Amino acid sequence: MADPDAVAADDMSDAENWTGGFYELILILGAAVDARLDRAVGALWRAADVRDCRAGADLIEVIPGADAFTAGGHLFGTLTLPSGARVVCGSYTTRYEGIDSLALYFPLGALATVDDRVGGYPFDERSGVESLVWRAPLDSWLADIAVTVYADVPFARAIIGFEADDDTDSSYTARLTPGTNGLDYHPATS
């Protein structure tokens, strides 16, 4: 019997789903170009098959694109993970020193609801190499999403991991860089 108090991992209005930090795919798009950013947002949401694009505290319905971020800074939606579980997700964009970045993220609160192995990642005793058991398939799936986006909107590189950025130790993040035949995938090792 289902627990009536259980959190539905795809409920955008449940604050518990948004706790614990973000596990994310960040696309470093390159030099700031509004039209490319707009195309990249649409391509990313299509590639990840995100549903129910919302923005702002009132979760107003918006069309995924660069302009939608003006309604609250982040876009929110739901998607189906490779495991078949539906979870909340979000996107944000940054423009720093003339470089655009676009992220798709899953809050760890929602991920932990659908996969017990997530636990207190990255702050518990299961957060080392053993976390690759659940992270590696998620990273690979996010890499496939990045490859799909890259075919439509080429970008400089991509990073996958917990609140990752270019300064994060590369052993903790998966990375994609342009190669001779598309993107080269470099998985996380710790």
N, CA, C and O of each residue as an XYZ file, in Angstrom:
760
protein
N       0.838     -1.186      0.000
C       0.000      0.000      0.000
C       0.877      1.240      0.000
O       1.859      1.304      0.740
N       0.539      2.217     -0.813
C       1.326      3.446     -0.927
C       1.187      4.292      0.335
O       0.110      4.370      0.927
N       2.259      4.908      0.728
C       2.262      5.805      1.876
C       1.609      7.120      1.467
O       2.109      7.794      0.567
N       0.493      7.503      2.113
C      -0.197      8.738      1.714
C       0.634      9.986      1.988
O       0.372     11.040      1.408
N       1.637      9.882      2.869
C       2.489     11.037      3.174
C       3.767     11.060      2.344
O       4.589     11.963      2.494
N       3.936     10.074      1.473
C       5.155      9.995      0.664
C       5.211     11.159     -0.328
O       4.194     11.606     -0.858
N       6.409     11.618     -0.550
C       6.637     12.702     -1.500
C       6.637     12.132     -2.913
O       7.310     11.137     -3.182
N       5.892     12.751     -3.807
C       5.956     12.386     -5.228
C       7.119     13.173     -5.820
O       7.115     14.404     -5.801
N       8.098     12.474     -6.336
C       9.327     13.110     -6.814
C       9.099     14.028     -8.007
O       9.998     14.781     -8.379
N       7.916     13.981     -8.614
C       7.637     14.866     -9.749
C       6.668     15.997     -9.397
O       6.110     16.635    -10.290
N       6.467     16.245     -8.106
C       5.584     17.323     -7.652
C       6.399     18.615     -7.519
O       7.163     18.780     -6.568
N       6.229     19.521     -8.478
C       7.002     20.762     -8.479
C       6.693     21.659     -7.285
O       7.523     22.483     -6.902
N       5.524     21.511     -6.701
C       5.148     22.394     -5.587
C       5.591     21.867     -4.229
O       5.419     22.556     -3.223
N       6.159     20.660     -4.171
C       6.618     20.085     -2.905
C       8.058     20.511     -2.646
O       8.973     20.098     -3.360
N       8.254     21.335     -1.625
C       9.587     21.885     -1.315
C      10.620     20.803     -1.028
O      11.806     21.015     -1.283
N      10.208     19.657     -0.508
C      11.148     18.570     -0.211
C      11.872     18.086     -1.464
O      13.025     17.660     -1.389
N      11.216     18.147     -2.595
C      11.856     17.704     -3.837
C      13.028     18.592     -4.231
O      13.918     18.143     -4.953
N      13.048     19.817     -3.784
C      14.052     20.791     -4.224
C      15.218     20.916     -3.251
O      16.020     21.842     -3.377
N      15.333     20.007     -2.280
C      16.391     20.081     -1.275
C      17.633     19.308     -1.709
O      17.584     18.505     -2.641
N      18.742     19.559     -1.023
C      19.939     18.737     -1.167
C      20.943     19.155     -2.214
O      21.942     18.460     -2.401
N      20.727     20.247     -2.900
C      21.659     20.654     -3.947
C      21.285     20.039     -5.281
O      20.301     19.307     -5.383
N      22.079     20.339     -6.309
C      21.758     19.957     -7.682
C      22.773     18.971     -8.252
O      23.979     19.122     -8.057
N      22.278     17.976     -8.949
C      23.105     17.137     -9.808
C      22.792     17.612    -11.214
O      21.628     17.617    -11.616
N      23.809     18.012    -11.973
C      23.503     18.764    -13.186
C      24.391     18.468    -14.380
O      25.505     17.954    -14.275
N      23.829     18.823    -15.505
C      24.529     18.884    -16.789
C      24.655     20.361    -17.115
O      23.650     21.064    -17.219
N      25.879     20.832    -17.277
C      26.110     22.229    -17.630
C      26.733     22.280    -19.016
O      27.770     21.667    -19.272
N      26.091     23.012    -19.895
C      26.621     23.227    -21.239
C      27.297     24.588    -21.256
O      26.648     25.607    -21.019
N      28.584     24.613    -21.531
C      29.316     25.869    -21.692
C      29.168     26.214    -23.168
O      29.844     25.641    -24.022
N      28.277     27.157    -23.458
C      27.916     27.438    -24.845
C      28.987     28.204    -25.601
O      29.149     28.023    -26.808
N      29.710     29.051    -24.906
C      30.710     29.886    -25.565
C      30.296     31.345    -25.481
O      29.497     31.723    -24.624
N      30.840     32.159    -26.370
C      30.581     33.601    -26.365
C      29.088     33.885    -26.322
O      28.295     33.227    -26.995
N      28.718     34.877    -25.519
C      27.308     35.223    -25.320
C      26.648     35.642    -26.628
O      27.020     36.640    -27.245
N      25.662     34.853    -27.030
C      24.870     35.135    -28.232
C      23.418     34.794    -27.878
O      23.089     33.627    -27.664
N      22.562     35.800    -27.818
C      21.174     35.591    -27.389
C      20.451     34.528    -28.206
O      19.774     33.672    -27.636
N      20.581     34.567    -29.514
C      19.861     33.617    -30.375
C      20.326     32.183    -30.117
O      19.503     31.268    -30.106
N      21.636     31.969    -29.907
C      22.146     30.626    -29.631
C      21.643     30.136    -28.273
O      21.262     28.973    -28.136
N      21.640     31.007    -27.280
C      21.134     30.628    -25.972
C      19.671     30.196    -26.075
O      19.275     29.191    -25.484
N      18.883     30.943    -26.812
C      17.466     30.609    -26.984
C      17.310     29.235    -27.651
O      16.511     28.415    -27.200
N      18.070     28.986    -28.719
C      18.022     27.687    -29.402
C      18.480     26.560    -28.477
O      17.918     25.465    -28.495
N      19.500     26.837    -27.674
C      20.044     25.816    -26.776
C      19.035     25.417    -25.698
O      18.924     24.238    -25.361
N      18.309     26.379    -25.162
C      17.299     26.060    -24.141
C      16.260     25.109    -24.739
O      15.955     24.071    -24.151
N      15.722     25.459    -25.897
C      14.732     24.595    -26.547
C      15.295     23.227    -26.875
O      14.629     22.213    -26.662
N      16.526     23.185    -27.396
C      17.150     21.909    -27.757
C      17.384     21.035    -26.523
O      17.172     19.824    -26.571
N      17.817     21.642    -25.428
C      18.073     20.895    -24.198
C      16.783     20.302    -23.644
O      16.752     19.134    -23.257
N      15.725     21.095    -23.603
C      14.464     20.599    -23.047
C      13.850     19.522    -23.942
O      13.237     18.577    -23.446
N      14.012     19.663    -25.252
C      13.520     18.612    -26.154
C      14.330     17.332    -25.985
O      13.763     16.242    -25.904
N      15.652     17.460    -25.933
C      16.522     16.281    -25.829
C      16.274     15.511    -24.529
O      16.348     14.283    -24.514
N      15.981     16.222    -23.450
C      15.716     15.580    -22.160
C      14.243     15.205    -21.997
O      13.863     14.579    -21.008
N      13.426     15.587    -22.964
C      11.981     15.333    -22.932
C      11.351     15.869    -21.653
O      10.582     15.178    -20.985
N      11.693     17.124    -21.323
C      11.143     17.779    -20.134
C       9.703     18.186    -20.422
O       9.380     18.674    -21.505
N       8.855     17.975    -19.436
C       7.429     18.326    -19.530
C       7.106     19.455    -18.566
O       7.832     19.695    -17.601
N       6.009     20.141    -18.840
C       5.439     21.122    -17.907
C       6.406     22.253    -17.571
O       6.755     22.427    -16.404
N       6.838     23.011    -18.543
C       7.774     24.105    -18.294
C       7.087     25.209    -17.499
O       6.078     25.770    -17.927
N       7.651     25.507    -16.340
C       7.100     26.514    -15.422
C       8.218     27.451    -14.980
O       9.401     27.131    -15.091
N       7.814     28.619    -14.476
C       8.795     29.587    -13.985
C       8.193     30.375    -12.835
O       6.975     30.494    -12.708
N       9.073     30.909    -12.001
C       8.660     31.772    -10.900
C       8.066     31.012     -9.730
O       7.794     29.814     -9.816
N       7.871     31.732     -8.634
C       7.337     31.146     -7.406
C       5.928     30.596     -7.603
O       5.531     29.645     -6.929
N       5.176     31.188     -8.520
C       3.807     30.725     -8.779
C       3.738     29.616     -9.823
O       2.650     29.168    -10.185
N       4.898     29.173    -10.307
C       4.993     28.104    -11.301
C       4.076     28.367    -12.498
O       3.257     27.533    -12.885
N       4.252     29.565    -13.065
C       3.448     29.914    -14.239
C       3.974     29.161    -15.457
O       5.180     28.953    -15.596
N       3.073     28.759    -16.326
C       3.458     28.019    -17.527
C       4.148     28.958    -18.503
O       3.661     30.055    -18.777
N       5.301     28.510    -19.029
C       6.067     29.285    -20.005
C       6.562     28.347    -21.108
O       6.545     27.125    -20.958
N       6.992     28.932    -22.196
C       7.608     28.173    -23.282
C       9.112     28.182    -23.044
O       9.692     29.248    -22.836
N       9.765     27.004    -23.070
C      11.208     26.997    -22.817
C      11.968     27.806    -23.851
O      11.861     27.558    -25.052
N      12.715     28.750    -23.387
C      13.536     29.614    -24.227
C      14.236     30.619    -23.343
O      13.954     30.691    -22.147
N      15.125     31.382    -23.896
C      15.912     32.340    -23.114
C      15.027     33.353    -22.397
O      15.305     33.706    -21.251
N      13.969     33.827    -23.046
C      13.093     34.826    -22.429
C      12.357     34.291    -21.210
O      11.994     35.069    -20.329
N      12.129     32.997    -21.137
C      11.378     32.412    -20.021
C      12.103     32.584    -18.689
O      11.461     32.579    -17.638
N      13.420     32.736    -18.711
C      14.176     32.894    -17.469
C      13.876     34.211    -16.774
O      14.129     34.336    -15.576
N      13.349     35.187    -17.482
C      13.046     36.481    -16.870
C      11.898     36.386    -15.873
O      11.712     37.300    -15.070
N      11.124     35.304    -15.906
C       9.997     35.135    -14.996
C      10.420     34.638    -13.615
O       9.571     34.528    -12.730
N      11.675     34.340    -13.404
C      12.082     33.873    -12.079
C      13.482     33.335    -11.993
O      13.882     32.855    -10.932
N      14.241     33.393    -13.050
C      15.633     32.960    -13.005
C      15.864     31.490    -13.309
O      16.905     31.132    -13.860
N      14.922     30.640    -12.964
C      15.019     29.201    -13.237
C      13.763     28.763    -13.967
O      12.696     29.354    -13.804
N      13.901     27.726    -14.767
C      12.748     27.046    -15.345
C      12.597     25.729    -14.609
O      13.588     25.112    -14.220
N      11.357     25.296    -14.417
C      11.078     24.054    -13.711
C      10.240     23.145    -14.586
O       9.420     23.613    -15.376
N      10.446     21.853    -14.446
C       9.668     20.883    -15.200
C       9.782     19.521    -14.562
O      10.252     19.384    -13.433
N       9.346     18.511    -15.300
C       9.482     17.124    -14.865
C       9.989     16.318    -16.046
O       9.751     16.667    -17.202
N      10.684     15.246    -15.743
C      11.150     14.348    -16.794
C      11.248     12.939    -16.263
O      11.167     12.699    -15.058
N      11.424     12.019    -17.179
C      11.554     10.613    -16.820
C      13.016     10.202    -16.914
O      13.644     10.327    -17.965
N      13.544      9.715    -15.808
C      14.920      9.221    -15.765
C      15.021      7.886    -16.503
O      13.996      7.261    -16.775
N      16.221      7.443    -16.827
C      16.377      6.138    -17.483
C      15.766      4.992    -16.681
O      15.394      3.971    -17.260
N      15.656      5.140    -15.369
C      15.059      4.109    -14.515
C      13.546      4.016    -14.691
O      12.922      3.053    -14.247
N      12.959      5.024    -15.342
C      11.512      5.084    -15.501
C      10.836      5.971    -14.471
O       9.641      6.241    -14.583
N      11.580      6.431    -13.467
C      11.023      7.305    -12.429
C      10.903      8.738    -12.954
O      11.775      9.229    -13.670
N       9.801      9.392    -12.580
C       9.618     10.807    -12.938
C      10.065     11.668    -11.770
O       9.728     11.400    -10.617
N      10.834     12.714    -12.087
C      11.337     13.633    -11.066
C      11.211     15.066    -11.560
O      11.063     15.329    -12.754
N      11.274     15.983    -10.598
C      11.340     17.396    -10.945
C      12.729     17.692    -11.482
O      13.697     17.000    -11.167
N      12.806     18.715    -12.285
C      14.099     19.163    -12.806
C      14.011     20.668    -13.017
O      12.940     21.265    -12.914
N      15.132     21.252    -13.308
C      15.152     22.682    -13.571
C      16.280     23.044    -14.499
O      17.144     22.229    -14.822
N      16.247     24.292    -14.918
C      17.318     24.858    -15.743
C      17.606     26.269    -15.267
O      16.729     26.970    -14.763
N      18.839     26.659    -15.437
C      19.227     28.051    -15.239
C      20.293     28.375    -16.261
O      20.894     27.487    -16.865
N      20.510     29.641    -16.438
C      21.543     30.089    -17.360
C      22.391     31.139    -16.662
O      21.911     31.879    -15.803
N      23.656     31.189    -17.047
C      24.531     32.241    -16.549
C      25.236     32.881    -17.735
O      25.521     32.238    -18.746
N      25.501     34.146    -17.576
C      26.316     34.885    -18.548
C      27.387     35.569    -17.716
O      27.121     36.538    -17.005
N      28.609     35.043    -17.819
C      29.700     35.546    -16.999
C      30.903     35.807    -17.888
O      31.345     34.931    -18.632
N      31.427     37.025    -17.799
C      32.582     37.444    -18.595
C      32.395     37.121    -20.072
O      33.324     36.679    -20.748
N      31.170     37.351    -20.564
C      30.885     37.184    -21.977
C      30.681     35.753    -22.436
O      30.641     35.493    -23.639
N      30.549     34.804    -21.486
C      30.360     33.390    -21.809
C      28.992     32.941    -21.292
O      28.656     33.182    -20.132
N      28.205     32.291    -22.150
C      26.908     31.738    -21.758
C      27.061     30.287    -21.336
O      27.779     29.513    -21.969
N      26.373     29.928    -20.254
C      26.257     28.543    -19.806
C      24.787     28.250    -19.572
O      24.012     29.137    -19.217
N      24.416     27.004    -19.775
C      23.045     26.559    -19.592
C      23.077     25.239    -18.847
O      23.830     24.338    -19.215
N      22.264     25.114    -17.800
C      22.257     23.895    -16.992
C      20.884     23.246    -16.970
O      19.855     23.919    -17.020
N      20.895     21.931    -16.894
C      19.724     21.111    -16.586
C      20.092     20.380    -15.309
O      21.141     19.739    -15.238
N      19.232     20.472    -14.294
C      19.579     19.871    -13.011
C      18.426     19.092    -12.407
O      17.255     19.298    -12.727
N      18.821     18.167    -11.500
C      17.891     17.395    -10.694
C      18.245     17.678     -9.249
O      19.399     17.497     -8.861
N      17.300     18.115     -8.444
C      17.596     18.273     -7.022
C      17.801     16.892     -6.390
O      17.084     15.943     -6.705
N      18.781     16.797     -5.504
C      19.058     15.511     -4.863
C      17.889     15.042     -4.012
O      17.731     13.839     -3.802
N      17.061     15.964     -3.514
C      15.871     15.560     -2.765
C      14.969     14.681     -3.602
O      14.479     13.662     -3.116
N      14.739     15.051     -4.846
C      13.898     14.251     -5.738
C      14.605     12.956     -6.129
O      13.979     11.897     -6.150
N      15.907     13.026     -6.439
C      16.642     11.807     -6.817
C      16.663     10.785     -5.684
O      16.520      9.586     -5.922
N      16.841     11.263     -4.451
C      16.883     10.348     -3.304
C      15.517      9.700     -3.061
O      15.445      8.592     -2.531
N      14.450     10.373     -3.439
C      13.111      9.808     -3.289
C      12.916      8.597     -4.189
O      12.219      7.654     -3.812
N      13.521      8.608     -5.372
C      13.323      7.512     -6.330
C      14.472      6.510     -6.356
O      14.364      5.469     -7.004
N      15.576      6.807     -5.659
C      16.726      5.893     -5.655
C      17.417      5.970     -4.296
O      18.103      6.949     -4.003
N      17.241      4.949     -3.471
C      17.814      4.917     -2.118
C      19.330      5.030     -2.115
O      19.914      5.467     -1.123
N      19.973      4.645     -3.206
C      21.442      4.694     -3.254
C      21.980      6.116     -3.202
O      23.139      6.322     -2.844
N      21.161      7.097     -3.551
C      21.602      8.500     -3.523
C      21.915      8.919     -2.098
O      22.889      9.630     -1.853
N      21.081      8.475     -1.149
C      21.324      8.761      0.265
C      21.591     10.230      0.516
O      20.842     11.094      0.060
N      22.660     10.511      1.243
C      23.044     11.885      1.569
C      24.159     12.414      0.684
O      24.924     13.287      1.092
N      24.250     11.881     -0.537
C      25.287     12.311     -1.467
C      25.283     13.828     -1.573
O      24.204     14.416     -1.630
N      26.400     14.470     -1.602
C      27.786     13.979     -1.549
C      28.401     14.013     -0.154
O      29.623     14.034     -0.014
N      27.557     14.018      0.879
C      28.063     14.236      2.232
C      27.997     13.024      3.150
O      28.280     13.155      4.341
N      27.637     11.852      2.644
C      27.607     10.690      3.527
C      28.699      9.690      3.152
O      29.466      9.905      2.214
N      28.748      8.600      3.904
C      29.823      7.613      3.725
C      29.756      6.881      2.396
O      30.722      6.218      2.020
N      28.634      6.982      1.666
C      28.496      6.312      0.364
C      28.790      7.261     -0.797
O      28.380      6.996     -1.927
N      29.481      8.344     -0.537
C      29.659      9.367     -1.560
C      30.972      9.283     -2.320
O      31.268     10.158     -3.134
N      31.744      8.276     -2.079
C      32.994      8.114     -2.810
C      32.784      7.355     -4.101
O      31.765      7.516     -4.772
N      33.750      6.533     -4.443
C      33.720      5.758     -5.680
C      32.450      4.907     -5.780
O      31.919      4.705     -6.872
N      31.964      4.406     -4.625
C      30.756      3.563     -4.661
C      29.530      4.310     -5.189
O      28.585      3.673     -5.654
N      29.523      5.641     -5.128
C      28.388      6.400     -5.670
C      28.342      6.325     -7.198
O      27.325      6.656     -7.808
N      29.437      5.891     -7.808
C      29.432      5.743     -9.274
C      28.439      4.674     -9.734
O      28.061      4.642    -10.905
N      28.016      3.800     -8.819
C      27.034      2.771     -9.167
C      25.752      3.426     -9.691
O      25.177      2.952    -10.671
N      25.304      4.495     -9.060
C      24.106      5.187     -9.559
C      24.454      6.387    -10.422
O      23.685      6.753    -11.311
N      25.603      7.005    -10.173
C      25.981      8.200    -10.936
C      26.375      7.885    -12.368
O      25.989      8.618    -13.278
N      27.132      6.819    -12.596
C      27.639      6.523    -13.947
C      26.514      6.372    -14.971
O      26.616      6.954    -16.051
N      25.447      5.621    -14.688
C      24.364      5.544    -15.675
C      23.662      6.893    -15.880
O      23.273      7.224    -17.000
N      23.501      7.663    -14.812
C      22.894      8.992    -14.924
C      23.794      9.906    -15.743
O      23.316     10.641    -16.606
N      25.093      9.861    -15.475
C      26.054     10.669    -16.240
C      26.013     10.307    -17.719
O      26.011     11.188    -18.579
N      25.981      9.015    -18.012
C      25.957      8.567    -19.402
C      24.697      9.065    -20.118
O      24.762      9.501    -21.268
N      23.562      8.997    -19.437
C      22.307      9.487    -20.007
C      22.369     10.998    -20.249
O      21.939     11.485    -21.294
N      22.906     11.728    -19.278
C      23.052     13.181    -19.454
C      24.029     13.485    -20.585
O      23.842     14.456    -21.318
N      25.064     12.669    -20.733
C      25.999     12.850    -21.848
C      25.290     12.643    -23.182
O      25.543     13.377    -24.137
N      24.409     11.654    -23.255
C      23.636     11.445    -24.484
C      22.759     12.647    -24.807
O      22.601     13.017    -25.970
N      22.192     13.252    -23.772
C      21.400     14.478    -23.970
C      22.292     15.574    -24.526
O      21.906     16.277    -25.460
N      23.484     15.724    -23.958
C      24.422     16.744    -24.434
C      24.788     16.516    -25.900
O      24.861     17.467    -26.678
N      25.017     15.267    -26.273
C      25.353     14.947    -27.667
C      24.208     15.356    -28.592
O      24.445     15.902    -29.670
N      22.975     15.096    -28.177
C      21.818     15.474    -28.984
C      21.743     16.991    -29.141
O      21.488     17.484    -30.240
N      21.957     17.724    -28.074
C      21.945     19.187    -28.142
C      23.068     19.682    -29.045
O      22.865     20.576    -29.867
N      24.251     19.097    -28.890
C      25.429     19.514    -29.656
C      25.190     19.403    -31.163
O      25.685     20.225    -31.933
N      24.437     18.393    -31.578
C      24.135     18.224    -33.007
C      23.329     19.390    -33.550
O      23.413     19.705    -34.737
N      22.551     20.030    -32.692
C      21.714     21.167    -33.086
C      22.357     22.508    -32.770
O      22.275     23.452    -33.556
N      23.003     22.580    -31.603
C      23.612     23.827    -31.131
C      24.993     23.485    -30.575
O      25.118     23.190    -29.387
N      26.030     23.520    -31.412
C      27.379     23.200    -30.918
C      27.775     24.114    -29.749
O      27.435     25.296    -29.718
N      28.497     23.534    -28.800
C      28.943     24.282    -27.626
C      30.400     23.961    -27.341
O      30.969     23.057    -27.953
N      31.009     24.698    -26.412
C      32.439     24.572    -26.132
C      32.784     23.315    -25.340
O      33.793     22.668    -25.623
N      31.959     22.956    -24.349
C      32.194     21.776    -23.520
C      30.993     21.584    -22.603
O      30.131     22.456    -22.504
N      30.945     20.434    -21.935
C      29.876     20.141    -20.987
C      30.474     19.473    -19.758
O      31.478     18.765    -19.838
N      29.831     19.717    -18.614
C      30.274     19.166    -17.335
C      29.054     18.536    -16.672
O      27.960     19.100    -16.704
N      29.251     17.359    -16.069
C      28.164     16.648    -15.398
C      28.619     16.300    -13.988
O      29.692     15.726    -13.799
N      27.797     16.650    -12.997
C      28.119     16.289    -11.623
C      27.346     17.117    -10.622
O      26.424     17.852    -10.977
N      27.736     16.986     -9.355
C      27.102     17.714     -8.269
C      27.598     19.148     -8.240
O      28.779     19.404     -8.008
N      26.689     20.079     -8.478
C      26.992     21.515     -8.449
C      28.366     21.789     -9.065
O      29.214     22.458     -8.476
N      28.548     21.260    -10.248
C      29.842     21.271    -10.931
C      30.103     22.593    -11.645
O      29.179     23.324    -12.002
N      31.367     22.873    -11.840
C      31.793     23.968    -12.701
C      33.184     23.633    -13.225
O      33.723     22.568    -12.926
N      33.758     24.528    -13.995
C      35.073     24.254    -14.590
C      36.164     24.046    -13.548
O      37.190     23.435    -13.844
N      35.953     24.551    -12.320
C      36.967     24.419    -11.278
C      36.827     23.132    -10.466
O      37.713     22.807     -9.676
N      35.729     22.396    -10.648
C      35.529     21.154     -9.911
C      36.551     20.121    -10.377
O      36.812     19.989    -11.572
N      37.120     19.397     -9.431
C      38.079     18.334     -9.750
C      37.457     17.407    -10.794
O      36.375     16.861    -10.581
N      38.135     17.236    -11.904
C      37.569     16.474    -13.014
C      37.356     14.998    -12.685
O      36.618     14.327    -13.407
N      37.967     14.468    -11.634
C      37.704     13.072    -11.282
C      36.287     12.911    -10.716
O      35.727     11.815    -10.751
N      35.709     13.998    -10.197
C      34.361     13.953     -9.625
C      33.283     14.300    -10.643
O      32.095     14.181    -10.344
N      33.671     14.721    -11.822
C      32.700     15.124    -12.836
C      32.956     14.369    -14.134
O      34.084     13.988    -14.444
N      31.885     14.167    -14.873
C      32.017     13.670    -16.241
C      32.131     14.901    -17.124
O      31.557     15.943    -16.811
N      32.861     14.793    -18.217
C      33.067     15.940    -19.099
C      32.928     15.516    -20.550
O      33.252     14.388    -20.923
N      32.442     16.437    -21.351
C      32.378     16.242    -22.797
C      33.101     17.394    -23.453
O      32.865     18.559    -23.132
N      33.983     17.059    -24.376
C      34.728     18.082    -25.107
C      34.653     17.765    -26.599
O      34.608     16.598    -26.989
N      34.641     18.796    -27.421
C      34.616     18.537    -28.870
C      35.846     17.740    -29.306
O      36.970     18.016    -28.888
N      35.600     16.755    -30.147
C      36.669     15.935    -30.698
C      36.550     15.882    -32.206
O      35.783     16.642    -32.798
N      37.289     15.005    -32.822
C      37.287     14.927    -34.278
C      35.975     14.378    -34.839
O      35.620     14.682    -35.978
N      35.254     13.576    -34.059
C      33.999     12.987    -34.526
C      32.828     13.365    -33.613
O      32.007     12.508    -33.287
N      32.740     14.602    -33.204
C      31.671     15.028    -32.303
C      32.235     15.318    -30.924
O      33.262     15.983    -30.784
N      31.541     14.803    -29.894
C      31.976     15.034    -28.525
C      32.683     13.808    -27.958
O      32.246     12.676    -28.164
N      33.784     14.047    -27.241
C      34.481     12.981    -26.524
C      34.005     12.979    -25.086
O      33.975     14.025    -24.437
N      33.628     11.800    -24.577
C      33.093     11.650    -23.231
C      34.180     11.167    -22.288
O      34.854     10.173    -22.559
N      34.347     11.878    -21.174
C      35.333     11.533    -20.153
C      34.551     11.314    -18.854
O      34.167     12.291    -18.212
N      34.302     10.054    -18.443
C      33.484      9.787    -17.269
C      34.175     10.178    -15.966
O      35.400     10.271    -15.896
N      33.368     10.403    -14.946
C      33.900     10.633    -13.594
C      34.547      9.338    -13.108
O      34.116      8.245    -13.475
N      35.586      9.469    -12.279
C      36.271      8.296    -11.765
C      36.228      8.202    -10.252
O      36.656      7.199     -9.682
N      35.720      9.225     -9.596
C      35.600      9.170     -8.122
C      34.387      9.936     -7.669
O      34.113     10.008     -6.471
